[in-house]
C-alpha cells in the first residue's frame, strides 16, 4: 500500500482500517491541499522503475481544461472522467478539487461571464447601455457557443456573475423609473432577441464544421436546386434574392446589429407615453 499524498510505501497496521498516509505530515499536507483547492498529482514513470513524477493541478487549471474541452467538443463532452483523463490525474483527485459536475459547470460559467468588458466611457442613456450589454452577450456566444443552452432557459443558474450581468441591464431600465416587472419584461425581450440570433450563429458554425460547406457554396447549391421556382416569378422575393447574389455571404453581425436596433426602437416607442427620452438608433 502507498501513501495517497507522496506515494511512498505505507506500513500495514496490525488492526483497524488501512492507513492512507505514511505519516502525520503527509496527512496534514493533503488536508491543506483539499482546503486550498490544490491537489498533488502522482504518476509512476514509464518502464516500471517505480520513480515518482509529481506535479500540481489546481481548480483554475481544471476549469481551464474543462472550458477547452467544451470549446472543442461541446458542453455534453465535459464529464468528470473525461476531464480527469485530459489532466492526467485520477478521478478521485479531480473530485477533491471540484465536488461535482454541476459545480464544475458553474465555475466554467463564472469564468466566462467574468470576461465582461465594460464600456470605455459610461453609456449616456438607457439605449446605449442595453446595446453594450447585448453586444457583449453576442460576442460571448460567438466565442463560447456552449454557453447558449446554459443561459437560454426560463431557469438559468442565478448566481454570481450572471446576476451581475442581469443587474447591469436592470439598472439601465430602473433609471427610467419603471417598476421591476416592466424592467424584467424589457430585459427578457432584448435578451431573447440576442439568444435567438446567437442560435443562427451557432448552427451556421456547426453546419460548416459538419459539411465543410460555407454559406456561399450552400446558397449556390440551393439556387441550382430551386431554379424552376426562382424563374417562375411565383416568389418575387426569392427571384430578387437570387438576382442580388446574396450568396456572396450573409453577414450575421450586420443582421444582428440591424435587428438589435429595431428591438430597441420598439422599446423606445413603448416607453414614449411614459415621457422617456429616446436616444437615436445607430442604424
Secondary structure, 3 states (H helix, E strand, C coil): CECCCCCCECCCCCCCCCCCCCCHHHHHHHHHHHHHCEEEEEEECCCCCCCEEEEEEEHHHHHHHHHHHHHHHCHHHCCHHHHHHHHCCCHHHHHHHCCCHHHHHHHHHHHHHCCCCCCCCCCCCHHHHHHHHHHHHHHHHHHCHHHHHHHCCCCCCCCHHHHHHHHHHHHHHHCCCCCHHHHHHHHHHHHHHHHHHHHHHHHHHHHHHHHCCCHHHHHHHHHHHCHHHHHHCCCHHHHHHHHHCHHHCCCHHHHHHHHHHHHHHHHHHHHHHHCCCCCCCCC
